[in-house]
Amino acid sequence: MEKKVGEVTHYWSKIGVAGIKLTGTLSQGETIRIKGATTDFVQNVGSMEIEHQKFETAERGQEVGLKVEEKVRRGDTVYKVE
């Protein structure tokens, strides 16, 4: 089962990091799926930062930087895989 937890707002291609505005809670070690018009992949949440500080859990309303395994685009949806 998948539950929407956020949306991609930025992507920094040189460092492979996505900026994600959260609509739900997200923690390190959880599995997410990022899906968009040309994007669709699953990965585990590894390194996650807020304002250059590492966090293990982020809450709804926060914007996090998340290392991603593939290119993502603004507007792609982030789902938590349960």
C-alpha positions as MATLAB code, in Angstrom:
seq = 'MEKKVGEVTHYWSKIGVAGIKLTGTLSQGETIRIKGATTDFVQNVGSMEIEHQKFETAERGQEVGLKVEEKVRRGDTVYKVE';
ca = [
       0.000    0.000    0.000;
       1.215    3.518   -0.795;
       0.425    6.755    1.011;
       1.297   10.221   -0.335;
       3.813   11.949    1.936;
       5.118   14.795   -0.199;
       5.973   16.499   -3.458;
       9.283   17.350   -5.121;
       9.902   21.119   -5.145;
      13.559   21.194   -6.309;
      16.207   18.903   -7.765;
      19.940   19.522   -7.576;
      21.375   17.287  -10.309;
      25.077   17.744   -9.464;
      24.605   16.283   -5.978;
      21.560   14.064   -6.682;
      19.378   15.647   -4.008;
      15.643   16.340   -4.153;
      13.892   19.046   -2.141;
      10.632   17.570   -0.878;
       7.756   19.434    0.808;
       6.192   16.932    3.208;
       2.459   16.355    3.647;
       3.118   13.471    6.043;
       5.824   12.042    8.314;
       8.961   10.507    6.812;
      11.762    8.643    8.605;
      15.147    7.222    7.674;
      14.991    3.561    6.665;
      11.466    3.787    5.258;
      10.763    2.851    1.648;
       9.442    5.523   -0.712;
       8.258    5.622   -4.312;
       8.716    8.754   -6.399;
       6.326    8.959   -9.318;
       5.742   11.559  -12.006;
       5.168   11.902  -15.743;
       8.535   10.305  -16.587;
       9.691    9.281  -13.096;
       8.838    6.032  -11.309;
      11.222    4.313   -8.899;
      11.412    2.911   -5.373;
      14.207    3.505   -2.868;
      14.945    3.527    0.849;
      15.249    6.833    2.695;
      18.933    7.292    3.489;
      20.433   10.704    4.193;
      17.804   13.334    4.984;
      18.536   16.954    5.919;
      16.652   20.081    6.932;
      18.657   23.331    6.610;
      21.909   21.303    6.361;
      21.185   19.452    9.632;
      20.747   15.670    9.513;
      17.393   14.363   10.767;
      16.073   10.846   11.263;
      12.403   11.887   11.152;
      10.694   14.839    9.476;
       7.115   16.014   10.009;
       4.308   17.327    7.824;
       4.963   20.868    6.581;
       8.755   20.598    6.665;
      10.918   20.723    3.555;
      13.704   18.148    3.459;
      16.694   17.483    1.248;
      16.805   13.809    0.315;
      19.524   11.957   -1.593;
      17.813   10.206   -4.527;
      19.005    7.359   -6.746;
      17.499    8.702   -9.985;
      16.645   12.064  -11.528;
      13.396   13.574  -10.248;
      11.407   16.576  -11.420;
       9.464   19.371   -9.742;
       5.907   18.200   -9.124;
       6.755   14.494   -8.807;
       4.784   12.852   -5.997;
       6.475   11.041   -3.103;
       4.686    8.016   -1.617;
       5.562    5.991    1.480;
       5.425    2.265    0.704;
       3.857    0.362    3.620;
];
